[in-house]
Amino acid sequence: MTIEALDDKIAAAAFRRLVRHLQHRTDAQNVDLMGLAGFCRNCLGDWVAEADGTMAKEQAREIIYGMPQSEWKSRFQTEASPEQLARMKESIAKNDH
């Protein structure tokens, strides 16, 4: 089975679970997600906006964060270390596909 063969209802449920998990795990910093997997909450929000075609990125990101992005940043975001930024840069370079 491929991802394209996955029923949309199942895919949507799994996506919502991922979003709820990221909303709960505020300790998982975006820079770390980027450094490990090459995507973060912002990416998910941007992908939602792109898939919708009419939604503003800020609105989509608020859906993903569960609050305005600026509020999440002030409440939960920590200063990124040089090591985290280097891992993120290296990981992002792998995204070209």
C-alpha positions as CSV (number, residue, x, y, z in Angstrom):
1,M,0.0,0.0,0.0
2,T,1.2,3.5,-0.7
3,I,0.3,6.8,1.0
4,E,-1.8,7.7,-2.0
5,A,-3.9,4.6,-1.4
6,L,-4.6,5.5,2.3
7,D,-8.2,6.6,2.9
8,D,-8.5,10.3,3.4
9,K,-10.5,9.8,6.6
10,I,-7.7,7.8,8.1
11,A,-5.1,10.2,6.9
12,A,-7.0,13.1,8.4
13,A,-7.4,11.4,11.7
14,A,-3.7,10.6,11.9
15,F,-2.8,14.2,10.9
16,R,-5.1,15.6,13.6
17,R,-3.4,13.3,16.1
18,L,0.0,14.5,15.1
19,V,-1.1,18.1,15.5
20,R,-2.6,17.5,18.9
21,H,0.6,15.7,19.9
22,L,2.7,18.7,18.8
23,Q,0.4,21.1,20.7
24,H,0.9,19.0,23.8
25,R,4.7,18.6,23.4
26,T,5.6,22.3,23.7
27,D,9.0,21.1,24.8
28,A,9.7,19.9,21.3
29,Q,11.2,23.0,19.8
30,N,10.8,23.8,16.1
31,V,14.5,24.1,15.7
32,D,14.9,20.6,17.0
33,L,12.1,19.3,14.7
34,M,13.8,21.0,11.8
35,G,17.2,19.6,12.8
36,L,15.9,16.1,13.0
37,A,13.2,15.8,10.4
38,G,13.5,18.9,8.2
39,F,10.0,20.2,9.1
40,C,8.3,21.9,12.0
41,R,5.0,23.4,13.1
42,N,5.4,26.3,10.7
43,C,5.9,23.9,7.8
44,L,2.7,22.0,8.7
45,G,0.8,25.2,8.9
46,D,2.2,26.3,5.6
47,W,1.3,23.0,4.0
48,V,-2.3,23.3,5.3
49,A,-2.5,26.8,3.8
50,E,-1.1,25.6,0.5
51,A,-3.5,22.6,0.4
52,D,-6.5,24.9,1.1
53,G,-5.4,27.5,-1.4
54,T,-7.3,30.4,0.2
55,M,-6.2,30.3,3.8
56,A,-3.6,32.7,5.1
57,K,-0.4,31.1,6.5
58,E,-1.0,32.8,9.8
59,Q,-4.5,31.3,10.1
60,A,-3.2,27.8,9.2
61,R,-0.3,28.1,11.7
62,E,-2.7,29.1,14.4
63,I,-4.6,25.9,13.7
64,I,-1.4,23.9,14.1
65,Y,-0.1,25.8,17.2
66,G,-3.5,25.9,18.9
67,M,-3.0,29.6,19.5
68,P,-1.5,32.5,17.6
69,Q,2.1,31.7,16.6
70,S,3.4,34.8,18.4
71,E,1.7,33.7,21.6
72,W,3.3,30.2,21.3
73,K,6.7,31.7,20.7
74,S,6.5,34.0,23.7
75,R,5.3,31.2,26.0
76,F,7.3,28.2,24.8
77,Q,10.1,29.0,22.4
78,T,13.6,29.0,23.7
79,E,16.8,30.5,22.3
80,A,18.4,28.3,19.7
81,S,22.0,27.2,20.3
82,P,24.6,27.4,17.5
83,E,24.5,23.6,17.5
84,Q,20.8,23.4,17.0
85,L,21.0,26.0,14.2
86,A,23.8,24.0,12.5
87,R,21.8,20.8,12.7
88,M,18.7,22.6,11.3
89,K,20.7,24.0,8.3
90,E,22.2,20.6,7.5
91,S,18.8,18.9,7.8
92,I,17.0,21.5,5.6
93,A,19.6,20.9,2.9
94,K,18.3,17.3,2.7
95,N,14.8,18.6,1.8
96,D,15.5,19.3,-1.8
97,H,13.5,16.7,-3.6
